[in-house]
Amino acid sequence: MTDVIDRLLNSDDPAVRIKTEVQLLGADPYSWDTMVKRRQIAGSPRVRALLSERDAEGRIPHHPYKKWYGAHWVLAQLADIGYPPGDASLLPLRDQAYEWLFSKGHRARIIEINGRTRRCASQEGNALYYSLVLGLADSRTEELADLLMGWQWHDGGWNCDMRPEAINSSFMETLIPMRGLAWHHKLTGSGRPMQAALRASNVFLKRRLFRRQSDGAVIDPDFIRLHYPCYWHYDVLFALKVLAEAGLIRDWRCDEALDLLESKRLPEGGFPAEAKYYTVTDRAISGRSLADWGGASSRKMNEFVTADALYVLKAAGRIRVAPRGAASN
């Protein structure tokens, strides 16, 4: 464990170093010392690449939902890697995303069928998440939270399935709204969003995070592969991370997913990205990323996956991480 943590602490990427200090070594993410370090993230090569297409007005000249280089996705990634909050230069990107999410055309596609709002709520959920975490929230952010809670299905989640007979929430459309609502509670203390997040967690917990209720089969093979970033996709590590952020990782129904995660640990102690959802290219194609997140290989440690996996295992009590200078196992 010590060797892997030392590798992460000596990463070329300040985001990896700070994730390790905060998530594993217990550093206060908002202390003066950590905030100074977090400013290094803003100048890192990956962040410069993500923001490289901004124009003179600070906007990215593509639809904000362009995968994965529109403003919406860029802000979501900045939030996940610990970009320092309160950067006013990101406000034009936030406004791009909000103009889309609050537009008449967008709202016109939100309909109710058989008493259930059909909505790809991962979109509003991500906007809620990154607005709060990046310190960009305004009154519209509160409206996003209210909308999500109003759209929540009876089983606790969300779904955009237009079939009238659809009654179960979608894993993809539920995890990110749950994350946003849990962070709302964490940063504001508001109780109602956390109650909604708790209801959403049951969508995953009652299925042990990756199994069908009907026969116990794996719902989707991709659910049990490790990725970074997941974007709107679902995998067990992303789910465990969100549950850890919400303080729910000690629920016994996470145990099998935690066992699965531990089984993927490499001999050197790190974890791989077994697959990826992005292509690094300058061409404006769907699924394009201007930043490389370490690629995918079942035999090679990925720093971002490793930092998140160790965070989850520590939060679950599966590993102990001692302060620097003491032994850890």
C-alpha positions as a Markdown table, in Angstrom:
| # | Residue | x | y | z |
|---|---|---|---|---|
| 1 | Met | 0.0 | 0.0 | 0.0 |
| 2 | Thr | 2.8 | 2.4 | 0.9 |
| 3 | Asp | 4.4 | 2.0 | -2.5 |
| 4 | Val | 1.2 | 2.7 | -4.4 |
| 5 | Ile | 0.4 | 5.8 | -2.3 |
| 6 | Asp | 3.9 | 7.1 | -2.8 |
| 7 | Arg | 3.5 | 6.6 | -6.6 |
| 8 | Leu | 0.3 | 8.6 | -6.5 |
| 9 | Leu | 1.8 | 11.3 | -4.3 |
| 10 | Asn | 4.6 | 11.6 | -6.9 |
| 11 | Ser | 2.4 | 11.7 | -9.9 |
| 12 | Asp | 3.0 | 14.2 | -12.6 |
| 13 | Asp | -0.6 | 15.3 | -12.3 |
| 14 | Pro | -1.4 | 17.6 | -9.4 |
| 15 | Ala | -5.0 | 16.3 | -9.4 |
| 16 | Val | -3.8 | 12.8 | -8.6 |
| 17 | Arg | -1.5 | 14.1 | -5.9 |
| 18 | Ile | -4.3 | 16.1 | -4.3 |
| 19 | Lys | -6.9 | 13.3 | -4.6 |
| 20 | Thr | -4.5 | 11.1 | -2.7 |
| 21 | Glu | -3.8 | 13.7 | 0.0 |
| 22 | Val | -7.5 | 14.5 | 0.6 |
| 23 | Gln | -9.1 | 11.1 | 0.0 |
| 24 | Leu | -6.5 | 8.8 | 1.5 |
| 25 | Leu | -4.4 | 10.9 | 3.9 |
| 26 | Gly | -7.2 | 13.0 | 5.3 |
| 27 | Ala | -6.1 | 16.5 | 4.2 |
| 28 | Asp | -8.8 | 19.2 | 4.5 |
| 29 | Pro | -9.8 | 20.0 | 0.9 |
| 30 | Tyr | -10.5 | 23.6 | 1.9 |
| 31 | Ser | -7.5 | 24.4 | 4.1 |
| 32 | Trp | -5.2 | 27.2 | 3.0 |
| 33 | Asp | -2.4 | 24.7 | 2.2 |
| 34 | Thr | -4.6 | 22.4 | 0.1 |
| 35 | Met | -6.3 | 25.3 | -1.7 |
| 36 | Val | -2.8 | 26.6 | -2.7 |
| 37 | Lys | -2.0 | 23.1 | -4.1 |
| 38 | Arg | -5.4 | 22.9 | -5.8 |
| 39 | Arg | -4.5 | 25.9 | -7.8 |
| 40 | Gln | -1.8 | 23.8 | -9.5 |
| 41 | Ile | -4.6 | 21.8 | -11.0 |
| 42 | Ala | -5.9 | 24.8 | -13.0 |
| 43 | Gly | -2.5 | 25.1 | -14.7 |
| 44 | Ser | -2.0 | 21.4 | -15.3 |
| 45 | Pro | -1.6 | 20.0 | -18.9 |
| 46 | Arg | -4.9 | 18.1 | -18.7 |
| 47 | Val | -6.9 | 21.1 | -17.6 |
| 48 | Arg | -5.2 | 23.3 | -20.1 |
| 49 | Ala | -6.2 | 20.8 | -22.8 |
| 50 | Leu | -9.8 | 20.6 | -21.5 |
| 51 | Leu | -10.2 | 24.4 | -21.6 |
| 52 | Ser | -8.1 | 25.0 | -24.8 |
| 53 | Glu | -11.1 | 25.7 | -27.0 |
| 54 | Arg | -12.5 | 28.6 | -25.0 |
| 55 | Asp | -13.0 | 31.7 | -27.1 |
| 56 | Ala | -12.6 | 35.4 | -26.2 |
| 57 | Glu | -15.8 | 35.3 | -24.2 |
| 58 | Gly | -14.7 | 32.3 | -22.2 |
| 59 | Arg | -17.2 | 29.9 | -23.9 |
| 60 | Ile | -16.5 | 26.7 | -25.7 |
| 61 | Pro | -17.9 | 27.0 | -29.3 |
| 62 | His | -19.8 | 23.7 | -29.3 |
| 63 | His | -23.1 | 22.5 | -27.9 |
| 64 | Pro | -22.5 | 22.1 | -24.2 |
| 65 | Tyr | -23.5 | 18.5 | -24.3 |
| 66 | Lys | -21.0 | 17.6 | -27.1 |
| 67 | Lys | -19.3 | 14.4 | -25.9 |
| 68 | Trp | -16.9 | 14.9 | -24.2 |
| 69 | Tyr | -15.7 | 18.4 | -25.1 |
| 70 | Gly | -18.7 | 20.6 | -24.6 |
| 71 | Ala | -18.9 | 22.9 | -21.6 |
| 72 | His | -21.1 | 20.5 | -19.6 |
| 73 | Trp | -18.6 | 17.7 | -19.8 |
| 74 | Val | -15.6 | 19.9 | -19.2 |
| 75 | Leu | -17.1 | 21.3 | -16.0 |
| 76 | Ala | -18.1 | 17.8 | -14.8 |
| 77 | Gln | -14.5 | 16.6 | -15.2 |
| 78 | Leu | -13.0 | 19.7 | -13.6 |
| 79 | Ala | -15.2 | 19.1 | -10.5 |
| 80 | Asp | -14.3 | 15.4 | -10.3 |
| 81 | Ile | -10.5 | 16.1 | -10.3 |
| 82 | Gly | -10.6 | 18.7 | -7.6 |
| 83 | Tyr | -10.3 | 22.0 | -9.6 |
| 84 | Pro | -10.3 | 24.9 | -7.1 |
| 85 | Pro | -13.8 | 26.3 | -6.5 |
| 86 | Gly | -14.8 | 29.9 | -7.1 |
| 87 | Asp | -13.0 | 30.5 | -10.4 |
| 88 | Ala | -15.1 | 33.2 | -12.1 |
| 89 | Ser | -13.5 | 32.4 | -15.5 |
| 90 | Leu | -15.7 | 29.3 | -15.6 |
| 91 | Leu | -18.9 | 31.2 | -15.3 |
| 92 | Pro | -19.4 | 31.5 | -19.1 |
| 93 | Leu | -19.2 | 27.7 | -19.3 |
| 94 | Arg | -21.7 | 27.3 | -16.5 |
| 95 | Asp | -24.0 | 29.8 | -18.3 |
| 96 | Gln | -23.7 | 27.8 | -21.5 |
| 97 | Ala | -24.9 | 24.7 | -19.8 |
| 98 | Tyr | -27.7 | 26.5 | -18.0 |
| 99 | Glu | -28.9 | 28.2 | -21.2 |
| 100 | Trp | -29.3 | 24.7 | -22.7 |
| 101 | Leu | -30.9 | 23.1 | -19.6 |
| 102 | Phe | -33.4 | 25.9 | -19.1 |
| 103 | Ser | -34.2 | 26.5 | -22.7 |
| 104 | Lys | -37.7 | 26.1 | -24.0 |
| 105 | Gly | -36.6 | 23.4 | -26.5 |
| 106 | His | -35.0 | 21.3 | -23.8 |
| 107 | Arg | -38.0 | 21.6 | -21.5 |
| 108 | Ala | -40.4 | 20.7 | -24.3 |
| 109 | Arg | -38.9 | 17.2 | -24.4 |
| 110 | Ile | -39.6 | 16.5 | -20.7 |
| 111 | Ile | -42.9 | 14.7 | -20.6 |
| 112 | Glu | -44.9 | 12.6 | -18.1 |
| 113 | Ile | -46.3 | 9.2 | -19.0 |
| 114 | Asn | -48.3 | 7.1 | -16.5 |
| 115 | Gly | -47.4 | 9.4 | -13.7 |
| 116 | Arg | -43.6 | 9.2 | -14.3 |
| 117 | Thr | -41.5 | 12.1 | -15.7 |
| 118 | Arg | -39.4 | 10.8 | -18.5 |
| 119 | Arg | -36.1 | 12.7 | -18.1 |
| 120 | Cys | -32.4 | 12.0 | -18.7 |
| 121 | Ala | -31.8 | 13.4 | -15.3 |
| 122 | Ser | -28.0 | 12.7 | -15.4 |
| 123 | Gln | -27.9 | 16.0 | -17.3 |
| 124 | Glu | -29.4 | 18.1 | -14.6 |
| 125 | Gly | -27.7 | 16.0 | -12.0 |
| 126 | Asn | -24.3 | 16.6 | -13.4 |
| 127 | Ala | -25.0 | 20.4 | -13.6 |
| 128 | Leu | -26.1 | 20.4 | -10.0 |
| 129 | Tyr | -22.9 | 18.5 | -9.0 |
| 130 | Tyr | -20.4 | 20.6 | -10.8 |
| 131 | Ser | -22.1 | 23.9 | -10.0 |
| 132 | Leu | -21.9 | 23.2 | -6.3 |
| 133 | Val | -18.4 | 21.6 | -6.2 |
| 134 | Leu | -16.9 | 24.3 | -8.4 |
| 135 | Gly | -18.5 | 27.1 | -6.4 |
| 136 | Leu | -20.5 | 28.3 | -9.3 |
| 137 | Ala | -24.0 | 27.9 | -7.8 |
| 138 | Asp | -26.8 | 30.5 | -8.2 |
| 139 | Ser | -30.6 | 30.5 | -7.9 |
| 140 | Arg | -30.8 | 28.3 | -11.0 |
| 141 | Thr | -28.8 | 25.6 | -9.2 |
| 142 | Glu | -31.4 | 25.4 | -6.5 |
| 143 | Glu | -34.0 | 25.1 | -9.3 |
| 144 | Leu | -32.1 | 22.1 | -10.7 |
| 145 | Ala | -32.3 | 20.4 | -7.3 |
| 146 | Asp | -36.0 | 21.1 | -7.0 |
| 147 | Leu | -36.6 | 19.8 | -10.5 |
| 148 | Leu | -34.8 | 16.6 | -9.8 |
| 149 | Met | -36.7 | 16.0 | -6.6 |
| 150 | Gly | -40.0 | 16.7 | -8.4 |
| 151 | Trp | -39.1 | 14.2 | -11.2 |
| 152 | Gln | -38.0 | 11.4 | -8.9 |
| 153 | Trp | -39.8 | 8.1 | -9.6 |
| 154 | His | -41.5 | 5.9 | -7.0 |
| 155 | Asp | -38.6 | 3.5 | -6.7 |
| 156 | Gly | -36.2 | 6.4 | -6.0 |
| 157 | Gly | -34.5 | 7.1 | -9.3 |
| 158 | Trp | -35.0 | 8.6 | -12.7 |
| 159 | Asn | -35.4 | 7.4 | -16.3 |
| 160 | Cys | -36.0 | 8.8 | -19.8 |
| 161 | Asp | -37.5 | 5.6 | -21.1 |
| 162 | Met | -40.6 | 6.6 | -23.1 |
| 163 | Arg | -42.3 | 3.2 | -23.0 |
| 164 | Pro | -45.5 | 3.5 | -21.0 |
| 165 | Glu | -44.8 | 0.1 | -19.3 |
| 166 | Ala | -41.4 | 1.2 | -18.0 |
| 167 | Ile | -41.5 | 1.2 | -14.2 |
| 168 | Asn | -37.9 | 0.8 | -13.1 |
| 169 | Ser | -35.3 | 3.6 | -12.8 |
| 170 | Ser | -32.2 | 3.6 | -15.0 |
| 171 | Phe | -28.8 | 3.1 | -13.3 |
| 172 | Met | -27.2 | 5.7 | -15.7 |
| 173 | Glu | -29.9 | 8.3 | -15.1 |
| 174 | Thr | -30.0 | 7.8 | -11.3 |
| 175 | Leu | -26.4 | 7.7 | -10.1 |
| 176 | Ile | -25.4 | 11.2 | -11.1 |
| 177 | Pro | -28.5 | 12.9 | -9.8 |
| 178 | Met | -28.0 | 11.1 | -6.5 |
| 179 | Arg | -24.4 | 12.4 | -6.5 |
| 180 | Gly | -25.5 | 16.0 | -7.1 |
| 181 | Leu | -28.2 | 15.8 | -4.4 |
| 182 | Ala | -25.8 | 14.3 | -1.8 |
| 183 | Trp | -23.3 | 17.0 | -2.5 |
| 184 | His | -26.1 | 19.6 | -2.1 |
| 185 | His | -26.6 | 18.3 | 1.4 |
| 186 | Lys | -22.9 | 18.1 | 2.1 |
| 187 | Leu | -22.2 | 21.7 | 1.1 |
| 188 | Thr | -25.5 | 23.4 | 2.2 |
| 189 | Gly | -26.8 | 21.2 | 5.0 |
| 190 | Ser | -30.2 | 21.0 | 3.4 |
| 191 | Gly | -32.0 | 17.8 | 4.4 |
| 192 | Arg | -34.5 | 17.3 | 1.6 |
| 193 | Pro | -31.9 | 16.6 | -1.1 |
| 194 | Met | -30.2 | 14.1 | 1.1 |
| 195 | Gln | -33.5 | 12.3 | 1.7 |
| 196 | Ala | -33.9 | 12.1 | -2.1 |
| 197 | Ala | -30.3 | 10.8 | -2.4 |
| 198 | Leu | -31.1 | 8.1 | 0.1 |
| 199 | Arg | -34.1 | 7.0 | -1.8 |
| 200 | Ala | -32.0 | 6.9 | -5.0 |
| 201 | Ser | -29.4 | 4.8 | -3.3 |
| 202 | Asn | -31.9 | 1.9 | -3.0 |
| 203 | Val | -32.0 | 1.6 | -6.8 |
| 204 | Phe | -28.4 | 0.3 | -6.6 |
| 205 | Leu | -28.3 | -1.3 | -3.2 |
| 206 | Lys | -31.2 | -3.6 | -3.6 |
| 207 | Arg | -29.4 | -4.9 | -6.7 |
| 208 | Arg | -26.0 | -5.2 | -5.0 |
| 209 | Leu | -24.9 | -2.5 | -7.5 |
| 210 | Phe | -24.7 | -4.8 | -10.5 |
| 211 | Arg | -27.1 | -7.7 | -10.3 |
| 212 | Arg | -30.7 | -8.2 | -11.6 |
| 213 | Gln | -33.3 | -8.7 | -8.9 |
| 214 | Ser | -35.0 | -11.4 | -10.9 |
| 215 | Asp | -32.3 | -13.9 | -11.4 |
| 216 | Gly | -29.1 | -12.4 | -9.8 |
| 217 | Ala | -27.3 | -12.2 | -13.2 |
| 218 | Val | -24.9 | -9.4 | -14.0 |
| 219 | Ile | -27.0 | -6.6 | -15.5 |
| 220 | Asp | -24.4 | -5.5 | -18.0 |
| 221 | Pro | -20.8 | -6.7 | -18.4 |
| 222 | Asp | -19.6 | -3.1 | -18.7 |
| 223 | Phe | -21.0 | -2.5 | -15.2 |
| 224 | Ile | -18.2 | -4.6 | -13.7 |
| 225 | Arg | -15.4 | -3.1 | -15.7 |
| 226 | Leu | -13.4 | -0.2 | -14.4 |
| 227 | His | -13.3 | 3.1 | -16.3 |
| 228 | Tyr | -12.1 | 6.6 | -15.9 |
| 229 | Pro | -13.9 | 8.9 | -16.7 |
| 230 | Cys | -17.3 | 7.3 | -16.7 |
| 231 | Tyr | -19.0 | 10.5 | -18.0 |
| 232 | Trp | -22.7 | 9.4 | -18.0 |
| 233 | His | -21.9 | 5.7 | -18.0 |
| 234 | Tyr | -22.2 | 3.4 | -15.0 |
| 235 | Asp | -19.7 | 1.0 | -13.4 |
| 236 | Val | -19.3 | -0.4 | -9.9 |
| 237 | Leu | -16.4 | 1.8 | -9.0 |
| 238 | Phe | -18.3 | 5.0 | -9.9 |
| 239 | Ala | -21.3 | 3.7 | -7.9 |
| 240 | Leu | -19.1 | 2.9 | -4.9 |
| 241 | Lys | -17.5 | 6.3 | -5.1 |
| 242 | Val | -20.8 | 8.1 | -5.1 |
| 243 | Leu | -22.1 | 6.0 | -2.2 |
| 244 | Ala | -18.9 | 6.8 | -0.3 |
| 245 | Glu | -19.3 | 10.5 | -0.9 |
| 246 | Ala | -22.9 | 10.1 | 0.4 |
| 247 | Gly | -21.7 | 8.3 | 3.5 |
| 248 | Leu | -23.5 | 5.0 | 2.5 |
| 249 | Ile | -20.5 | 2.8 | 1.6 |
| 250 | Arg | -20.7 | 0.8 | 4.9 |
| 251 | Asp | -24.1 | -0.7 | 3.8 |
| 252 | Trp | -23.7 | -4.5 | 3.7 |
| 253 | Arg | -25.3 | -4.5 | 0.2 |
| 254 | Cys | -22.1 | -2.9 | -1.1 |
| 255 | Asp | -20.0 | -5.9 | 0.1 |
| 256 | Glu | -20.1 | -8.0 | -3.1 |
| 257 | Ala | -19.2 | -5.0 | -5.3 |
| 258 | Leu | -16.3 | -4.2 | -2.9 |
| 259 | Asp | -15.1 | -7.8 | -3.2 |
| 260 | Leu | -15.3 | -7.5 | -6.9 |
| 261 | Leu | -13.3 | -4.3 | -6.8 |
| 262 | Glu | -10.6 | -5.8 | -4.6 |
| 263 | Ser | -10.3 | -8.8 | -7.0 |
| 264 | Lys | -9.2 | -6.4 | -9.7 |
| 265 | Arg | -6.2 | -5.1 | -7.8 |
| 266 | Leu | -2.9 | -5.5 | -9.7 |
| 267 | Pro | 0.1 | -7.3 | -8.1 |
| 268 | Glu | 1.8 | -3.9 | -7.7 |
| 269 | Gly | -1.2 | -2.7 | -5.6 |
| 270 | Gly | -2.8 | -0.3 | -8.1 |
| 271 | Phe | -6.0 | -0.7 | -10.2 |
| 272 | Pro | -6.4 | -0.7 | -14.0 |
| 273 | Ala | -8.8 | 1.1 | -16.3 |
| 274 | Glu | -10.1 | -1.9 | -18.0 |
| 275 | Ala | -12.0 | 0.0 | -20.7 |
| 276 | Lys | -12.5 | 3.6 | -21.7 |
| 277 | Tyr | -15.3 | 5.7 | -23.2 |
| 278 | Tyr | -13.2 | 8.4 | -24.9 |
| 279 | Thr | -10.9 | 8.9 | -27.8 |
| 280 | Val | -8.0 | 11.3 | -27.6 |
| 281 | Thr | -8.1 | 13.3 | -30.9 |
| 282 | Asp | -8.3 | 16.8 | -32.3 |
| 283 | Arg | -11.1 | 15.8 | -34.6 |
| 284 | Ala | -14.6 | 17.0 | -33.6 |
| 285 | Ile | -16.1 | 13.6 | -33.2 |
| 286 | Ser | -18.5 | 12.2 | -30.6 |
| 287 | Gly | -16.6 | 10.7 | -27.7 |
| 288 | Arg | -13.6 | 12.9 | -28.3 |
| 289 | Ser | -11.4 | 14.0 | -25.4 |
| 290 | Leu | -8.8 | 16.7 | -25.5 |
| 291 | Ala | -7.2 | 15.1 | -22.4 |
| 292 | Asp | -5.7 | 11.7 | -22.0 |
| 293 | Trp | -6.8 | 10.0 | -18.8 |
| 294 | Gly | -4.2 | 7.3 | -18.8 |
| 295 | Gly | -5.7 | 5.0 | -21.4 |
| 296 | Ala | -7.0 | 1.4 | -20.7 |
| 297 | Ser | -5.1 | -1.8 | -20.0 |
| 298 | Ser | -6.1 | -4.7 | -17.8 |
| 299 | Arg | -2.5 | -5.0 | -16.7 |
| 300 | Lys | -1.4 | -1.4 | -16.2 |
| 301 | Met | -2.2 | 0.8 | -13.2 |
| 302 | Asn | -4.3 | 3.9 | -14.0 |
| 303 | Glu | -3.7 | 6.6 | -11.5 |
| 304 | Phe | -7.2 | 8.0 | -11.5 |
| 305 | Val | -8.9 | 4.6 | -11.1 |
| 306 | Thr | -6.4 | 3.7 | -8.4 |
| 307 | Ala | -6.9 | 6.9 | -6.4 |
| 308 | Asp | -10.7 | 6.4 | -6.5 |
| 309 | Ala | -10.5 | 2.7 | -5.8 |
| 310 | Leu | -8.3 | 3.2 | -2.7 |
| 311 | Tyr | -10.6 | 6.0 | -1.5 |
| 312 | Val | -13.6 | 3.6 | -1.7 |
| 313 | Leu | -11.8 | 0.8 | 0.0 |
| 314 | Lys | -10.6 | 3.1 | 2.8 |
| 315 | Ala | -14.1 | 4.6 | 3.3 |
| 316 | Ala | -15.5 | 1.0 | 3.4 |
| 317 | Gly | -13.0 | 0.0 | 6.1 |
| 318 | Arg | -11.3 | -2.5 | 3.8 |
| 319 | Ile | -7.9 | -0.8 | 4.1 |
| 320 | Arg | -6.1 | 1.4 | 6.6 |
| 321 | Val | -3.9 | 4.3 | 5.5 |
| 322 | Ala | -1.6 | 5.6 | 8.1 |
| 323 | Pro | -0.2 | 9.2 | 8.1 |
| 324 | Arg | 3.0 | 9.8 | 6.2 |
| 325 | Gly | 6.0 | 8.4 | 8.1 |
| 326 | Ala | 4.0 | 5.6 | 9.7 |
| 327 | Ala | 3.2 | 2.1 | 8.3 |
| 328 | Ser | 0.1 | 1.4 | 6.4 |
| 329 | Asn | -1.4 | -1.9 | 5.1 |
